[in-house]
Amino acid sequence: MYWVEDSVLHVSKARGQLSTAPTLVYGENLRQFEAAADARSQRTEIRVTGWDVASKTAISCYANASIVSGVVAGGSIGPDIVSDAFGQRSDTIVSTVPLSHAEAQQRADDAFMHMAHQFVIASGVADLDARLQVGAAVTVRGVGALFSGVYHLTEVRHVFDTEGGLRTQFTAKSVSLGRT
């Protein structure tokens, strides 16, 4: 996570989920909400290859939907939807040069998790709530069974003007569809 404060760039690890994640309910504290699911970038497997200098052997590691299971509270994830519709879709990352098996596995896991979080992207406007912060997990309800569920906030702006008053504008991502 990064932010600029008084012309100084601050960088830190992203915060984990808040212990009291806010719930946003359309028509109550959630004023606007738009979401779209896009399976074009979803894959069923991501492979990373490299060369282990110490043992002089090729490295080949992969990540699949099993690493996403810890962040899904039900519903269908993008890789499963792609698999059901089109079969296996693999990508191999060749723009990286891991020098060990552990490094290759970490890069594959990171790339898969990043890809999975690009599946559902939403934006909205909520009543002002200081708990709405980048990195926080929020539960969205009242927007239909397909898009209701847990989202991770990626952009947050707390704003005020004479037309809308105090409010929070946000962008969020989710790895799955069809939660209730």
C-alpha positions in Angstrom: 0.0 0.0 0.0 1.2 3.5 -0.7 0.1 7.1 -0.2 1.4 10.6 -0.4 1.2 12.9 2.6 2.8 16.4 2.6 4.8 15.6 -0.5 6.3 12.4 1.0 5.6 9.0 -0.5 4.8 6.4 2.2 5.0 2.7 1.5 3.8 -0.2 3.7 2.5 -3.7 3.6 -1.3 -3.8 3.0 -3.4 -4.1 6.1 -5.2 -7.3 6.7 -8.9 -7.5 7.2 -10.4 -5.3 9.9 -11.8 -7.3 12.8 -15.1 -5.4 12.4 -15.6 -5.3 8.7 -18.4 -2.9 7.8 -21.5 -4.2 6.0 -22.8 -2.0 3.2 -26.5 -2.5 2.4 -27.9 -1.0 -0.8 -30.6 1.6 0.0 -29.4 2.0 3.6 -25.7 3.0 3.9 -24.8 2.1 0.3 -25.9 4.8 -2.0 -24.6 3.6 -5.4 -23.0 0.3 -6.5 -21.8 -1.0 -9.9 -20.0 -4.3 -10.4 -18.8 -6.3 -13.4 -17.3 -9.7 -13.7 -14.8 -10.3 -16.5 -13.4 -13.8 -17.1 -11.2 -12.9 -20.0 -8.0 -12.7 -17.8 -8.9 -15.7 -15.7 -6.8 -18.9 -16.0 -7.1 -22.3 -14.3 -3.3 -22.5 -13.8 -0.3 -20.3 -13.8 3.1 -21.8 -14.2 6.5 -20.2 -13.5 9.7 -21.7 -14.8 13.3 -21.0 -14.0 16.7 -22.5 -13.3 18.1 -23.6 -10.0 21.8 -22.6 -10.2 22.9 -24.6 -7.1 21.5 -28.0 -8.3 21.7 -27.1 -12.1 18.2 -28.3 -12.7 15.1 -26.8 -14.3 12.4 -25.3 -12.1 8.7 -25.6 -12.9 6.1 -24.5 -10.3 2.4 -23.9 -10.7 -0.5 -22.4 -8.8 -4.2 -23.1 -9.3 -7.5 -22.4 -7.7 -6.6 -24.2 -4.5 -4.7 -21.1 -3.2 -7.8 -19.0 -3.6 -10.0 -21.2 -1.4 -8.9 -19.4 1.8 -10.3 -16.1 0.7 -13.6 -17.3 -0.8 -16.8 -17.4 1.3 -18.8 -19.3 -1.2 -19.8 -18.7 -4.8 -18.0 -19.4 -8.0 -14.5 -18.2 -8.7 -13.3 -17.0 -12.1 -10.9 -20.0 -12.7 -13.7 -22.5 -12.1 -16.1 -20.6 -14.4 -13.5 -20.6 -17.1 -12.8 -24.3 -16.6 -16.4 -25.2 -16.8 -17.0 -23.1 -20.0 -13.7 -23.6 -21.9 -11.6 -26.3 -20.2 -8.1 -25.8 -18.8 -6.5 -22.5 -19.6 -2.9 -22.2 -18.5 -0.4 -19.4 -18.7 3.3 -19.6 -18.2 5.2 -16.6 -16.9 8.4 -16.1 -18.7 9.3 -12.6 -17.8 10.7 -13.6 -14.4 13.9 -15.5 -13.5 13.4 -17.4 -10.2 16.6 -18.9 -8.9 15.0 -21.4 -6.5 12.0 -23.7 -6.3 10.6 -21.6 -3.4 11.0 -18.4 -5.3 9.2 -19.8 -8.3 6.4 -21.2 -6.2 5.9 -17.8 -4.5 5.8 -16.0 -7.8 3.3 -18.5 -9.2 1.1 -18.1 -6.1 1.3 -14.3 -6.2 0.5 -14.1 -9.9 -2.5 -16.5 -9.5 -3.9 -14.5 -6.5 -3.4 -11.2 -8.4 -5.2 -12.7 -11.4 -8.1 -14.1 -9.3 -8.7 -10.7 -7.7 -9.3 -9.1 -11.2 -12.4 -11.2 -11.7 -15.1 -8.9 -10.1 -14.4 -5.2 -9.9 -16.9 -2.9 -8.3 -17.3 0.8 -7.5 -19.7 2.5 -5.2 -20.7 5.4 -2.9 -21.4 4.8 0.7 -22.3 6.9 3.7 -19.2 8.2 5.4 -17.5 5.5 7.5 -13.9 5.7 8.7 -13.6 1.9 8.7 -13.8 2.0 4.9 -10.0 2.0 4.2 -7.8 0.5 1.5 -7.2 -3.1 2.3 -10.4 -3.5 4.4 -12.8 -6.3 3.6 -16.5 -5.2 3.4 -19.6 -7.2 3.1 -22.0 -5.8 0.4 -25.7 -6.8 0.6 -28.9 -5.9 -1.3 -27.3 -5.8 -4.7 -28.6 -9.2 -5.9 -27.3 -12.7 -5.2 -24.8 -12.5 -8.0 -22.8 -9.6 -6.6 -23.6 -9.6 -2.9 -20.7 -10.8 -0.8 -17.2 -9.9 0.5 -15.1 -7.3 -1.4 -11.6 -5.9 -0.7 -11.3 -2.2 -1.0 -8.6 -1.0 -3.4 -9.3 2.7 -3.6 -11.1 4.9 -1.1 -11.9 8.6 -1.1 -13.8 10.3 1.7 -15.4 13.4 0.1 -17.7 16.3 0.9 -19.6 18.7 -1.4 -22.8 20.7 -1.2 -24.7 18.3 -3.5 -23.8 14.9 -2.0 -22.6 15.9 1.5 -20.2 13.6 3.3 -19.7 10.3 1.6 -17.2 7.6 0.7 -16.4 6.7 -2.8 -14.6 3.3 -3.3 -13.4 0.7 -5.7 -13.3 -2.9 -4.6 -12.4 -6.4 -5.9 -13.7 -9.8 -5.3 -12.6 -13.3 -6.4 -16.1 -14.8 -6.7 -19.7 -14.5 -7.9 -22.9 -15.9 -6.7 -22.6 -15.4 -2.9 -25.6 -14.8 -0.7 
